[in-house]
Amino acid sequence: MLAVDGGNTKTLAAVADERGVTRGAGRGGPSDIYNADTPDTAIDAIAAAARQALAGAGIAADAVDSAAFSLAGADWPEDFTLLEAALRDRVGLAAPPLVVNDAIGALRTGSPDWTGIAVVSGTYNAVGARHPDGRVFHLGFWPDGAGGRDLAREGLRAVYHAALGMGEETVLTERALDLFGATDAIDLLYRFTRRGGLAAAEGDRLAPLVLDAADAGDAVAGAIVDGKGRVLGLQARACAGQLALPLAGTRVVLTGGVFGHPTERLAAATLAQLPGAVPVRHGPPPVAGALLLALDRLGAGVDEAAVAAGLPFHAPEGRSASWAASPSKA
């Protein structure tokens, strides 16, 4: 079995035997077809991670019995058409792979019957739901952003507003200046906005500090985190509503690098919009969902916990540098 989880920070791949025991693993760069230079660049990253995992397992691609790809950027019908054909050809698979949106793949990590809602907050956010009858509906970050990058942008904006008298004072000012080595807020603004300045992705490093500050009682940071949690919860409720999926008793899998932070505040704000839903947190990385889906296609009965535990990717190690362990003890 081949499983791949691809996002805007990294791509992880695993090859497992029929018992779900991982035999090879691979890692690559970002692989969202919408955010890469070209779709081919993203597909190359996916294929490279898959080939690395296959090589580690000593398995030829055409010997894979089942393959599942859970991918950011698998959003619209034409995306699935492109990815299913291109990945089969690029990786060299004998049979068509299963390609799902990354929210739908992540749902499988905490839902044995693959139904319910998934709320993924990583670099960006992806939210989706799957009904027991097999229908799915998912949203990316396009309607409203609530991932790590959005938390960081809001944090930086708060720093600029405080300095210009347009907003409240916040501990984020001191933390951002220290993080980026700036002398004051205007110098920080200059570093990000001048020609040849810091890339927007560099700002991602502020996101865990926004969560830390919210936990420490900073009102500005708290409002940012609560607002993003509300967005995630409303998106989750909207996805369930599109499928007439009742909230009461429905699993909600909260996953992604942002939810890997120790804080409970973001999750609480998300769940406040989902009365009666059953939260599932601190599960395995989303690539476990892709692996379980590949096994499901073969009807393989496996110990799901053992499958997830056998993966070489775990939450702290699986985070990007932006999501390195935070000092928060919340």
C-alpha positions in Angstrom: 0.0 0.0 0.0 1.1 3.5 -0.8 -0.2 6.5 1.1 0.7 10.2 0.6 -0.4 13.3 2.4 0.5 16.5 0.6 0.1 20.1 1.9 1.5 23.6 1.7 4.5 22.9 4.0 5.5 19.4 3.2 4.5 16.1 1.6 4.7 12.8 3.5 4.6 9.3 2.0 4.5 5.8 3.4 4.5 2.3 2.0 3.1 -0.5 4.2 2.4 -4.2 3.9 -1.0 -5.8 4.1 -0.9 -5.7 7.9 -0.3 -2.0 7.8 3.3 -2.2 8.9 5.3 0.7 7.4 8.2 -0.5 5.3 9.3 2.7 3.7 8.8 6.5 4.1 9.4 9.6 2.0 9.3 13.3 2.5 9.0 16.1 0.0 8.2 19.8 -0.3 4.9 21.6 -0.7 2.5 20.0 -3.2 -0.6 22.1 -3.5 -1.3 22.4 -7.2 -2.8 25.9 -6.5 0.2 27.3 -4.6 3.1 25.7 -6.4 4.8 27.5 -9.4 2.9 25.1 -11.7 0.7 22.0 -11.1 3.6 20.0 -12.5 5.9 21.3 -9.8 3.4 20.1 -7.1 2.9 16.7 -8.8 6.7 16.3 -9.0 6.9 16.8 -5.2 4.2 14.2 -4.6 5.8 11.7 -6.9 9.3 12.3 -5.4 8.0 11.6 -1.9 6.2 8.5 -3.2 9.3 7.2 -5.0 11.4 7.7 -1.9 9.0 5.6 0.2 8.8 2.9 -2.5 12.6 2.8 -2.6 12.8 2.5 1.2 10.4 -0.4 1.1 12.2 -2.1 -1.9 8.9 -2.2 -3.8 8.3 -1.4 -7.4 5.5 1.1 -8.1 3.6 -1.3 -10.4 3.5 -3.9 -7.5 1.5 -1.6 -5.3 -2.0 -3.1 -4.6 -3.6 0.1 -3.4 -2.7 3.8 -3.3 -4.4 6.7 -1.6 -3.4 10.4 -1.9 -4.8 13.0 0.5 -3.9 16.3 -1.0 -4.3 20.0 -0.5 -5.4 21.5 -3.8 -7.7 18.5 -4.6 -10.7 20.8 -4.6 -12.7 20.7 -7.9 -13.6 18.0 -10.3 -10.9 18.9 -12.8 -8.3 18.7 -10.0 -9.2 15.1 -9.3 -9.1 14.3 -13.1 -5.7 15.9 -13.4 -4.2 14.3 -10.2 -5.5 10.8 -10.7 -4.1 10.5 -14.2 -0.9 12.4 -13.5 0.0 10.6 -10.4 -0.7 7.1 -11.8 1.6 8.0 -14.7 4.3 9.9 -12.8 4.6 7.3 -10.0 4.1 4.3 -12.3 1.2 2.8 -10.6 -0.6 -0.2 -12.2 -4.1 0.8 -11.0 -5.8 4.1 -10.6 -5.2 5.7 -7.1 -7.7 7.1 -4.7 -7.3 10.9 -4.5 -9.2 12.9 -1.9 -9.1 16.4 -0.5 -6.7 16.6 2.5 -9.6 17.4 4.9 -11.4 14.2 3.8 -8.2 12.1 4.1 -7.5 13.6 7.5 -11.0 12.6 8.7 -10.0 9.0 8.5 -7.4 9.4 11.2 -10.1 9.7 13.9 -13.1 8.1 12.3 -13.1 4.3 11.8 -16.1 4.5 9.5 -14.8 7.5 7.7 -17.8 9.7 8.5 -18.0 13.0 10.3 -16.2 16.3 10.0 -12.5 17.1 9.8 -11.1 20.5 10.7 -7.5 20.8 9.5 -5.5 23.9 10.5 -1.9 23.8 9.2 -0.2 26.4 7.0 -3.7 27.0 5.7 -7.1 25.5 6.7 -9.1 22.8 5.1 -12.5 21.7 6.4 -14.7 18.9 5.1 -17.4 16.4 6.0 -18.4 12.9 4.8 -21.9 11.5 5.2 -22.5 7.8 5.9 -23.9 7.5 2.3 -20.5 8.5 0.9 -21.2 12.1 -0.1 -18.5 14.6 0.7 -18.3 18.4 0.9 -15.2 20.4 1.7 -13.9 23.9 1.9 -10.4 25.3 1.5 -9.1 28.5 2.9 -10.6 30.6 0.1 -13.8 31.7 1.8 -12.0 32.5 5.1 -8.4 31.8 6.1 -7.9 30.3 9.5 -4.5 28.5 9.3 -1.2 29.3 10.8 -0.3 31.8 8.1 -3.6 33.7 8.9 -2.9 33.7 12.6 0.6 35.1 11.9 -0.7 37.8 9.5 -3.3 38.9 12.1 -0.6 39.0 14.7 1.7 41.2 12.6 -1.2 43.4 11.7 -2.0 43.9 15.4 1.6 44.9 16.0 1.5 47.5 13.2 -1.9 48.8 14.4 -0.7 49.2 18.0 2.4 51.2 16.8 0.3 53.5 14.7 -2.3 54.2 17.3 -4.9 52.2 15.3 -5.3 49.4 17.8 -4.7 48.2 21.4 -1.2 47.5 22.8 -0.3 43.9 22.8 2.6 41.7 24.1 2.8 40.5 20.5 4.9 43.6 19.7 7.8 42.6 22.0 7.6 39.0 20.9 7.5 39.9 17.1 10.4 42.4 17.4 12.5 39.8 19.2 11.6 37.0 16.8 12.5 38.9 13.7 15.3 41.1 15.1 13.5 44.4 14.4 14.1 47.6 16.3 10.5 48.7 16.3 7.2 48.0 14.5 7.9 50.3 11.5 11.3 48.5 11.1 9.4 45.2 11.2 6.9 46.5 8.6 9.8 47.6 6.4 11.5 44.1 6.6 8.4 42.4 5.3 7.3 45.0 2.7 10.4 46.4 1.1 11.6 45.1 -2.2 13.6 41.9 -1.6 12.4 41.8 2.0 11.2 38.8 4.0 8.9 36.4 2.3 5.3 36.1 3.6 6.1 32.6 4.7 8.7 33.9 7.1 5.9 35.4 9.1 4.5 32.0 9.8 7.0 31.7 12.7 4.8 34.2 14.7 1.8 32.0 14.7 2.7 29.8 17.7 3.6 33.0 19.6 0.1 34.3 18.9 -1.3 31.2 20.5 1.1 31.5 23.4 0.1 35.1 24.0 -3.6 34.2 23.9 -3.0 31.6 26.6 -1.1 34.1 28.7 -4.1 36.4 28.7 -3.2 39.0 26.0 -6.6 40.4 24.9 -5.5 41.1 21.3 -4.0 37.7 20.7 -7.0 36.1 22.4 -9.4 37.9 20.0 -7.3 36.7 17.1 -7.4 33.0 18.2 -11.0 33.1 19.1 -11.9 34.6 15.8 -10.0 32.0 13.8 -11.6 29.2 15.9 -15.0 30.6 15.2 -14.2 30.6 11.4 -13.2 27.0 11.6 -16.3 26.0 13.5 -18.6 27.9 11.2 -16.9 26.2 8.2 -17.3 22.8 9.8 -21.0 23.5 10.5 -21.4 24.7 6.9 -19.9 21.5 5.5 -22.1 19.3 7.7 -25.1 21.4 6.6 -24.4 20.8 2.9 -24.7 17.1 3.6 -27.6 17.3 6.1 -25.2 15.7 8.5 -26.5 16.3 12.1 -23.9 17.7 14.6 -25.1 15.7 17.6 -22.9 12.7 18.1 -20.9 13.4 15.0 -17.1 13.0 15.3 -15.1 16.2 14.6 -11.4 15.4 13.9 -9.2 18.4 14.8 -5.8 18.1 13.2 -2.9 19.9 11.5 0.1 21.7 12.8 -1.8 24.5 14.5 -3.9 22.1 16.5 -0.7 20.4 17.5 0.1 23.5 19.7 -0.6 22.8 23.4 -3.4 25.4 23.6 -7.0 24.4 24.0 -8.3 27.8 23.1 -8.5 27.4 19.3 -10.2 24.0 19.7 -12.7 25.4 22.2 -13.6 28.3 19.9 -14.1 25.9 17.0 -16.2 23.5 19.0 -18.4 26.3 20.4 -19.9 26.4 16.9 -20.6 22.7 16.8 -22.9 21.8 19.7 -23.3 18.1 20.4 -20.3 17.1 18.2 -17.7 14.7 19.6 -14.2 16.1 19.3 -11.3 13.9 18.4 -7.9 15.4 19.1 -4.2 14.6 19.4 -4.5 11.7 16.9 -1.9 10.5 14.4 -0.6 12.7 11.6 -2.9 13.0 8.6 -0.8 10.7 6.5 -2.2 7.9 8.7 -5.6 8.7 7.2 -4.3 8.1 3.7 -2.7 4.9 4.7 -5.9 3.6 6.4 -7.8 4.6 3.2 -5.4 2.6 1.1 -5.9 -0.4 3.4 -9.7 0.1 3.3 -9.7 -0.2 -0.4 -8.4 -3.8 0.0 -10.8 -4.6 2.8 -7.9 -5.2 5.1 -8.8 -5.6 8.7 -6.0 -4.0 10.7 -5.2 -2.6 14.2 -5.6 1.1 13.4 -3.8 2.3 16.4 -0.8 0.0 15.6 -0.8 1.3 12.0 -0.6 4.9 13.1 2.0 4.1 15.8 4.2 2.4 13.2 4.5 5.5 11.1 7.8 7.4 11.3 6.0 10.7 11.4 4.7 12.0 14.7 3.3 15.4 15.7 6.4 17.2 17.1 8.8 15.8 14.4 6.2 16.2 11.7 5.9 20.0 12.2 7.7 22.4 10.0 10.2 24.8 11.6 7.4 27.3 12.0 5.6 24.8 14.3 8.6 23.9 16.5 7.7 23.1 20.1 6.3 26.1 21.8 7.1 27.2 25.4 3.4 27.3 26.2 2.3 25.0 29.1 -1.4 25.4 28.6 
